[in-house]
Structure formats: C-alpha cells, structure tokens
C-alpha cells in the first residue's frame, strides 16, 4: 500500500507538471493577438489570463469526465500507465515550445495515454468510439469552424466600418480585444485544466482511492487550476511570438474577431464534453482573420510547419508514452529510470532554450524573413474580401502613412500599423 501511495504521489505531481507546461504552452491562445497588436502590455496580459484560467477551472467537469471515464478503459489499468502517458505528453510539449510551434497539449496527452495503454493492455484498452467522436472529429472541425467564423467576422467588421476613420475605432476594438482575450482564457480553463483533473482522477481510480465514474474531488480541481494558472503567468513567449507575428499581421479588429470566434468554439465544446485542442481552434481563428481582410496574407510556410506538428503530436506522444510504459513495466527501477529520463530531458531542453531566449521584452520582435508570395488560398480569399476602410485609407494616404502602400508587399499584411520590426534579441 505504501508503494501504491508513493506511486500515486509521483503520478499526481507529474500530472500537475504537465498542467503547468500546458499553461505556458497555451498562453498564446488567449494573448498572442492582444500582445501583438499592442492592446495590452505582455506581463499584464499573461497575468489576466492566468487569473481567468483559474476561474474557468471551476466552471465545468464535463471534459474531465470524458478523460477519466471514457477515453481509456479503467478495468485493469495500472497507475504506471498514467505516469508513462504523462512523460510522453510533457516531453512533446517542451519540444514544440522550444521551436515555438503552437501544437496541441491536449493531443499530446491523448497520444501519451493511448500509447501507454496499448503497450500495457493492448488495443482493447482504448475506447475507439470515444477517441473518434470526442477527440479526432473535434480536432478536424474546430480549426475549420473557428477559422471560418473569424474570417466572416473580420469581413463583417470591415464592411460595417468601411466609411469610418480607423483611428476613431481603434480604441474600442482594443477594449474589445481585451474582453475577448479574457473570454478565451476563461474558456481555456474550462477545457484544458479539466484534462489534468481527468488524469489525476483516473490515477486515483486505478489506485483504488476513488470508485470508477467518480467526479474529480475539490482538491484535484483546485490544484489543477492553480498549476495551469502559474504556467500561464510564466508566459510561453516563444509560441506567443509565432502566433502573434509569425502566422499573419493583425490589426485590433482582426484580433477581436479571431479571439471571439475561438472562445465561442471552445466554450461550446466544453459544454458538450468535447476535449478539443484550444491551440488548433485559436490558430485556425488567427488564420481566418488574416484571410478575412483584403491585402492580408497568411504565411503558409509557418502554417505548414504548424500543420505538420499537429499531425505528429498524437503519434509522437503515443510512441514516447509506449516506450516509457515498456520501461515502467520492469518494476520500481523502471519507474525510477523513467523519472530520471523525464527530468534529464526536460532540463536539456531548457538549457537549449537559453541560447536564444524569448521574453516579454522581445516577444514582438521578429527575425527578418524573405518576402513570401501570396499563396493560391490567400489570393482567392483576398480577392473577394471587402476593402480595408475607405475613410481610413484616404486619410492615411494623405498623411503618407505606411497604409498608403496598399496592397502590401508579398508576405506582409497591409493592415498593420506597427513600426518596422527590429531584429530579435538574443
């Protein structure tokens, strides 16, 4: 019993570490566009997001129940399996953070669980129907729905304000961005914090502490909410830079449209118990907002790297989880060796990140890149989008502002009013 208690403690701590990495990995979902458009200062943005993630953790347990009682068969499942699954999820989260790619923490967790469970008990340990209906289908639908909604919202926004001076609406849209970013943070707490709650609850069930089908205890809800809030406050600046500046250049109206669309999709899925990727939803919304404005360009080279990471996340985490489970099956020394490998690998990734640090001071600086020609999709969408804003363009042209060069050079949005980017600090 003492061994089980110790192992459960290790699993709970590891689950909270994953929750922490989920927080800083996904801060960009809520705050990247708000920070990139200057609506909020970086540190204030992540502080607000952290508080609202904590609040969101208390609003629902539907997603937690999907993970603790639906994804994996609880009968015969060992606690070591959950530990191995978390190892795969944490290492994948850290690797994608290192290269600044907004991949899915949710799919990393699901992949680790599936791989470890299959290695332990075979394919019968995985509920295929739940995986398809509540994981795979939402993964395909969420970025498309959020992207389409953001694109239509962006077009509608510019159409409504086509005869209004841009400067007169900028302040209002920045306020709207702050409100919508808060909504995304709240939605993130209702979805992603619950995934860790579900994992800890599953571990408690396998250890005989809780009965199968139990809801997460209050201490689990509180600890998961605090862990993801702390991770969110840390920042995850590498991914914020990619989503805020790497995919497309956004103005406050586009940022507002993207965040509102993503929050709506995430909240709806949380209510239905769909454990979707908030990262994919928000990334799809950002690209949709970029396509929704005439002259806006999505940088497809960055988007392609992101799509590849999305596709690799579940199988890569599953392979690591399966390897970790193979090691933990050897007994106590296997569990200890897996823990050492997790700590060592995490430390190595952190050391590598120190060679080119990204902080709140340089998060909006971007590396000089070659101009990227507009792709077929961008050209097709832009050709039918409404013009930016008539009055704003006329007044800016008269003043010789950067907007006078519309359409923008390939690879850059004509909508941005930010000064030229400086080289990234190292």
N, C-alpha and C positions, 0 to 999 in steps of 0.2 A: 504493500500500500504506500510505503514511503517513497518507493521508486516511482510509482504512478503519480504521486503528488509532486515530486520533483520534475518529472517529465511534463506534467500539465503546466507547471510554473514556467518551464522553458518555452513551451508552445505559446502560452499566453503572452510572455514578454516578446517573443518573436513576432507574434501577430500584431502587437502594438508597434513594433519597429516597422513592420510593413505598412501599418496605418500612417505612421509618421512619414515614410517615403512617399506614400500615396498623397499626403498633404502637400509636400513641396513639389512633387511631380506634377500635380494638377492645379497649382495656384494659377497657372497661365490660363486655364479655362475661364476663370472669372475675371481676371485682372489684366490680361495681356493687352486688350484693346483700350482699356481705360488708361493704362500707363502709357501706351504708345501714342495716344492722341493728346496726352497731357491733361486729361480730365482730373486726374489725381496724382499726387506725388507717390512714388513707388512704395515707400515704407508705410505711408498712411493707407494705401490700397491693400497691402497684404495684411495689415492689422485689422481692417474692417472685414476682410474676407475670412480671417481666422475666427473672429467672434461669430460671424453668421454661420460658418461651418459647424461650430459647436452647437449653436441653436438648432440648426437643421437636423443634427443627430438625434434629437428628442422628438421629432415630429412624426416618425413612422417606423415600423419594423417589418414592413412587407418584404423588402429586399433581403433583409437578414433571414427571414423565414425561407425564402427561396434557396439561399445558400445552405442553411443549416439543416433543412429538411427536404430538399428537392433535387439538388444537383448531384449529390453523391449518396448512395445507399448507406445508411448508418449501420446496418446489421453487420457485425464482424469487422467493422472499420477500426483500425488501431490508431492510437494517438500519434505514433511515429509518422504515420502517413501525412497528417496535417502539418507536422513540422517540416517534412520534406517538401511539401507543396509550397510552404511559405518561403523556403530557401530559394526555390526557382523563381517565385514572384519578386522577391526583394532584389536578387541579382539582376534580373531583366530590367526592373525599374531603374536601378542605378546605372546600368549600361546605357540605356536610352537617354537618361538625364545627362550623362557625360557628353554625349554627342548632340544634345539639345533637341531631340526629337520628341514631339508630343504623342507618345504611344499610349496604349490603354493599360492603366494599372489594373482595371477590372479583368481584362482578358489575361493578363499575366497571372493573376490569382486563380482564375478558372483553369488556365492551362496547367499551372502547378498542381492543382487539386486533381485534375483528370489524369495527368501523367503519373503522379504518385499513387493514386487509387488503382489504376490499371496495373502498375508494377506490383502492387501489393495483393490484389484480389482478382485481377482480370477485368475484361471489358464489362462483365455483368455488374460491376460495382458502380458504373456510371449510368445515370438515368438519361438515356439518349433523347427522349421526348422533351424533357426539361431543357437540355442543352440546346436543342434546335429552336424551341418556341420562345424561351426566355433569355437566350444568350446570342445565338447565331443570327436569328431573324432580326432582333433589335439592332445588332451590330451593323447589319446591312441597311436597315431602314433609317436609323437615327441620323447619320450624317446627311443622307439624301433629303430627308424631311426637313431637318434644320437648315440645310443649305438652300433648299427651295424657298422655305419661309423667309429666310434672311434676304434672299435675292429679291423676292416680291416686295418685302417690306422696304428695302432700300429704294427700289424703283418708285414705290408709292410715296416715300418720303420726299424724294427729289421732285416728283411731279407736283406734289402739294405746294412745295416751296420754290417752284421754278421762277416765280416773279418776286421773290423775297430776297432781300440782301442777306448774304451768307453770314455777315458779321452780326446781324441782329438776331440770328437764330442760334449762333454757336454756343452762347452761354446756356441756353435752355437745353440744347442737346447734350452738353457736357453734364448738366444736372441729371438728365435722363440716363446718361451712361452710368453715372454713379449708382442710381437707383436700380438699373437693370443688372449691373455688376453685383450688387448686393443680392438680387434675386437669384442670380446664377450661383453665388456662394451658398445661399440657403438651400438651393436645390441640390448642390453638390453634397452638402451634409446629409440630406435625406436619402441620398443614393449610395455614395461611396463610403461614408462612415459606417453604414449598416453592413457592408461586406465584411469588415473586420469583426463586427458584432456577430455575424453569422458564423464566421470561422471559429471564434472563441466559444460560442455556444455549441458548435459541432464538436470541439475538443472536449468540452465538459460532458457532453453526451457520451462520447466514446470512453471517457474516463469513469463513467458511472455516477457523476456528480448530479447530472440532470436527466430527467426522463426524455425519451425521444419525442420530438414535436414541441418541446418547451420553447417559450419565448425567451429572448435574452434577459438576464437579470439586470436590475438597475445599475449595479456596479460595472457591468460589462458596457452598458450604454454610455455611462459617464466616462469611463477610461478610454473607450474608442473615440468619443467626441473630443476629449482633451488631446489625445495623440494626433488626430488629424488636424486639429486647430494649431497645435505647436508646429507641425510640419508646414502648414500653410503660411504661418508667420515667418518661417525661415526663408521662404521666397521662391526657390526654384528658378532663379533668374535666367539660366540658360534657355529653358523652354519658353519663358516669357518673351525673351528676345526673338526666338524663332516664330512664335505665333503672332506676336505684335508687329514685327518688322519683316520677317522672312517670307511669309506667305503672300502678303499684299500690303499696300499702304492704305490706311483707313482714315477717314475724317470722322468727327463726332457723330454725324447722322448715321454713317455706316456702322460704327461701333455700337450705337444704340440698337440698331436693327438686328445686328448679329447676336448681341447678348440677350435681347428679349426673346428672340426665336429659340436660342439654345435653352434658356431657362424654361420656356413653355414645354419643350420636348422632354427635358429631364424630369420636371415635376409630374408630368403626365405618366411617364414610365415608372416613377417611384410609386405613384398611386396604384398602378396596375401590377406592381411587383416585378417589373422587367428590370433585370440588372444590366442595363446598357452601359456603354462606355461614355462617360461625360466628356472625355477628351475628344472622341470622334464626333460627338454632337457639336461641341464648340468649334472644332476645327472646320467641320462642314459649314457651320454658320458663318465663320470668318471668310471662307472662300466664296460662299454665296453672296455675302455683302460686297466682296470685291468684284464679282461678276455683275452685280446689280447696278453699278454706276458706269455710265458711258465714259470710256477712257480708262477705266480701272483694269488692272492686269493682275492675274494670279500667276505667281512664279511657279510654274509647273515643275521645275527641277527640284525645288524644295518640297512641293506637294508629292512628287513621285517618291522621294526618299521617305516621306511620312507614310504613304500608302504601303510601301514595302515593309516598313516597321510594323504597321498594323497587321499585315498578313503573317509576319513571322512571330508576332508576340505569343499567340496561344501555343503553336507547336514548339517554339523555342523554350518557353517556360515549362511546357509539359516534359520535354526531354531532360531539362535540368532537374525538375521535380522527380522524374522517374529515376535518374541517376542518384539523387540524394536518398530516395527511398531504398534503392538497392544497397546503399551503404548503411542506412539506419537498420536494415533488417539483420545486420550482423550482430546486433546486440548493443550493449552500453558503449563499447569502444567505437562502434559505428556512429552512434548519435553524437558522441563527443567529437569525432573526426569531422562530421558534417558541420557541427557548430564552429569548429576551428576554421574550416574552409570558408564558411559564410563570413566570419569576422575578417579573415585574411583577404578574401576577395573584395569585400566592401572597403577595407582600408586601402587596398591597392587602387581601386577606382577613385577614391577620394584624393589620394596623392597625385594621381594623373590629372585630376581636375584642377589642381593648384598651379599647373603650368600655364594655364590661360584662364584665370578666374573671371567670372562674370558676377557683378554685384549690382546693388541698386544704383550705384553711381554711374555705371556704364551700360546699363541694360538697354538703353535706347540708342547706343552707338552700334553701327553695323559695319561689317567688313566691306570694303569696296568690291563690287562684283561686276562681271561683264554684263552689259545690257542683254536681256533675254527677250527674244522676239515673242510677240503675242502668239499663243497657240490658236488652233482652229476653234476650240471651245470659247476661249476668251474673245476672239474676233466676232464669232457668231452672236454671243450674248451682248457684247458691247454695241453691236450694230443696231440692235433693237431697243437698247436702253434709252431712257429719256436724257436730254442734255443736262449737264450739271445744275446750274441755276442761272437763268438768263441775267437777272439784275446783278448777281454777284460777279459773274464773268465779265460783264461790261464794266463794272466799276473797277475790278481788279486790273483789267487790261489798260484802263485809262491811267492807273497808277503805276503801271509797269511791273506788276507783281508776278511771281512765278506762275500764277494761273493763266497768264496771257499766252503761255506756250501750249495750251491745249490744242490738239491731243498731246499727251505726254510722250516722251521718248520710250521706245520699247523697253519693257522690263520695269517701268516705274509708273505709279499712278499719278494722273494729273490732278487728283483730288487733294493730295497732301499739301498742307500749308506749313509743314515743318521745315526748318532750315536744313541745309545740306548736312548729311550725316558725316560725323567725324570718324576716323579710323578707330577700331575697337581698342580699348586699353588692355594691356596685358599685365 
